[in-house]
Amino acid sequence: MGAIAEQTPITAAKLWLVLARASSAIATYVERSLGQQGFCLTDFMVLEALLHKGPLTISAIGEKVLLASASMTSAIDRLEERGLVHRGLSAEDRRVRLVELTCEGRRFIAGLFEKHVSDLEAISTEFSQEERRVLYSAFKKIGFAAKAATPSLPGQPAKAADAVNNSSQQ
C-alpha cells in the first residue's frame, strides 16, 4: 500500500477517484447491513440524528442528513408507522412540531447504531490510531476546502459540503 504512494505521484484527480470509490464501497456495505435489518440508509440517518441530538424539527433533521423536505416527510411517516418516532408540539413554541424517538425507537436505534459502529470497526481494523487521525484530519481539510471553493447560488449560502460540519458524529 505505501510503496505505490512513494513511487507514483498522487494527483488530486487520483485522490478524488480513490476517495469516491472508497466512499461508494463503504456506503454499499452500510446500506446492505441496514437492509438486512429492514431499514434504508435514510431512515437510519434520521433515527441516528434523533438519538444523538434529541428532538428536532423536520427541517433540522433534513439539514443534518442532507435530505429535501419531501423526502424527510416520507421518512418520518415510515418511522412513525413503525412506532419508532412521533411528532409533537414544542413546549416553547406550540407552532413548532418536533420529531422525537419513542421508547421503542430509542431502544431500537441504540442497538442498531451499536451494530453499525461494530460493522465500521470491522472494515477499519487495518488502520492504527495514528492512521485514523491522519485520515480524519485529511478528510476534514478536503471537506472544508471543497466547501470554501463551492460557489453559492444567488441569495443562498453554500451547502455542498455542510455534511463535514453538521454530521451528528464527529
VMD Tcl script that draws the C-alpha trace (Angstrom):
set ca {
  {0.00 0.00 0.00}
  {2.72 2.53 0.97}
  {5.09 1.58 -1.90}
  {2.66 2.81 -4.56}
  {2.26 6.17 -2.86}
  {6.03 6.62 -2.60}
  {6.76 5.72 -6.25}
  {3.87 7.33 -8.12}
  {2.80 10.95 -7.69}
  {-0.75 11.12 -6.44}
  {-2.67 13.81 -8.29}
  {-5.80 15.42 -6.91}
  {-7.79 13.54 -9.57}
  {-6.39 10.17 -8.38}
  {-7.04 11.12 -4.78}
  {-10.64 12.07 -5.57}
  {-11.20 8.84 -7.50}
  {-9.90 6.68 -4.65}
  {-11.92 8.65 -2.11}
  {-15.10 8.40 -4.23}
  {-14.66 4.65 -4.76}
  {-13.94 4.03 -1.09}
  {-16.95 6.11 -0.08}
  {-19.17 4.22 -2.51}
  {-17.92 0.84 -1.26}
  {-18.48 1.84 2.38}
  {-21.97 3.18 1.56}
  {-22.87 -0.09 -0.19}
  {-21.58 -2.08 2.79}
  {-23.58 0.05 5.26}
  {-26.75 0.02 3.11}
  {-26.65 -3.77 2.79}
  {-26.10 -4.19 6.52}
  {-29.03 -1.89 7.28}
  {-31.12 -3.60 4.62}
  {-30.71 -6.89 6.49}
  {-32.40 -5.11 9.41}
  {-35.24 -3.93 7.15}
  {-34.04 -0.32 7.01}
  {-32.83 2.05 4.36}
  {-29.95 4.46 4.94}
  {-32.27 7.49 5.06}
  {-34.37 6.06 7.90}
  {-31.24 5.05 9.79}
  {-29.76 8.55 9.44}
  {-32.97 10.13 10.76}
  {-33.05 7.81 13.77}
  {-29.34 8.30 14.41}
  {-29.71 12.10 14.34}
  {-32.56 11.91 16.85}
  {-30.57 9.52 19.06}
  {-27.59 11.86 19.27}
  {-29.27 15.28 19.00}
  {-32.63 14.74 20.71}
  {-35.97 16.01 19.40}
  {-35.65 18.05 16.19}
  {-37.86 19.73 13.63}
  {-38.20 18.03 10.26}
  {-36.17 20.81 8.64}
  {-33.38 20.46 11.23}
  {-33.24 16.70 10.62}
  {-33.13 17.38 6.87}
  {-30.15 19.69 7.33}
  {-28.32 17.07 9.40}
  {-28.90 14.22 6.95}
  {-28.87 16.37 3.78}
  {-32.37 15.48 2.57}
  {-35.09 17.59 1.00}
  {-38.26 18.33 2.95}
  {-40.47 15.97 0.90}
  {-38.06 13.08 1.43}
  {-37.89 13.89 5.13}
  {-41.67 13.82 5.47}
  {-41.79 10.38 3.82}
  {-39.04 9.06 6.09}
  {-40.76 10.41 9.22}
  {-44.07 8.90 8.05}
  {-42.40 5.47 7.63}
  {-40.74 5.67 11.04}
  {-43.93 6.86 12.71}
  {-45.88 3.95 11.17}
  {-43.31 1.58 12.70}
  {-43.77 3.21 16.12}
  {-40.17 4.44 16.28}
  {-40.83 8.22 16.29}
  {-43.68 10.56 16.99}
  {-44.40 14.16 16.14}
  {-45.37 16.55 18.87}
  {-45.60 20.23 19.67}
  {-42.70 22.14 21.15}
  {-43.20 23.19 24.77}
  {-41.54 26.54 23.99}
  {-43.43 27.34 20.78}
  {-46.63 25.47 20.00}
  {-46.32 26.40 16.31}
  {-43.22 24.21 16.08}
  {-43.59 20.47 15.55}
  {-40.79 18.28 16.85}
  {-39.94 14.72 15.90}
  {-38.64 12.55 18.70}
  {-37.87 8.93 19.34}
  {-40.40 6.75 21.11}
  {-39.09 4.48 23.88}
  {-39.16 1.60 21.40}
  {-37.42 3.79 18.80}
  {-34.67 4.73 21.25}
  {-34.06 1.07 22.16}
  {-34.12 0.03 18.52}
  {-31.72 2.70 17.17}
  {-29.35 2.32 20.12}
  {-28.93 -1.38 19.25}
  {-28.78 -0.74 15.51}
  {-26.25 2.06 15.97}
  {-24.08 -0.23 18.13}
  {-24.12 -2.82 15.32}
  {-23.35 -0.08 12.77}
  {-20.31 1.02 14.77}
  {-19.18 -2.59 15.06}
  {-19.58 -3.07 11.29}
  {-17.50 0.05 10.60}
  {-14.82 -1.09 13.05}
  {-14.70 -4.44 11.26}
  {-13.75 -2.78 7.97}
  {-11.33 -0.39 9.67}
  {-9.17 -2.87 11.55}
  {-6.24 -2.28 9.19}
  {-5.82 1.29 10.46}
  {-3.79 2.20 13.52}
  {-4.99 5.09 15.69}
  {-2.35 7.30 14.08}
  {-3.57 6.40 10.58}
  {-7.14 7.14 11.68}
  {-6.07 10.57 12.99}
  {-4.31 11.33 9.71}
  {-7.31 10.25 7.62}
  {-9.73 12.16 9.86}
  {-7.67 15.32 9.56}
  {-7.22 14.92 5.81}
  {-10.94 14.33 5.20}
  {-11.84 17.37 7.30}
  {-9.33 19.51 5.38}
  {-10.57 18.43 1.96}
  {-14.18 18.88 3.05}
  {-13.52 22.42 4.28}
  {-11.55 23.25 1.12}
  {-14.36 21.96 -1.11}
  {-16.94 23.89 0.89}
  {-14.92 27.10 0.65}
  {-14.45 26.61 -3.10}
  {-18.13 25.86 -3.79}
  {-19.88 28.90 -5.25}
  {-23.17 29.84 -3.66}
  {-26.35 30.18 -5.61}
  {-27.58 33.77 -5.64}
  {-29.16 34.51 -2.27}
  {-28.21 31.17 -0.70}
  {-25.27 30.00 1.43}
  {-23.11 27.17 0.07}
  {-24.36 23.79 1.27}
  {-22.34 21.36 -0.83}
  {-20.07 20.18 1.98}
  {-22.13 21.02 5.07}
  {-22.05 17.33 5.93}
  {-18.45 17.86 7.04}
  {-19.57 20.44 9.60}
  {-23.03 19.17 10.52}
  {-22.60 15.43 10.82}
  {-24.05 14.12 14.01}
  {-20.95 12.07 14.77}
  {-17.66 13.96 14.68}
}
mol new
graphics top color blue
foreach p $ca { graphics top sphere $p radius 0.5 }
foreach p [lrange $ca 0 end-1] q [lrange $ca 1 end] { graphics top cylinder $p $q radius 0.2 }
display resetview
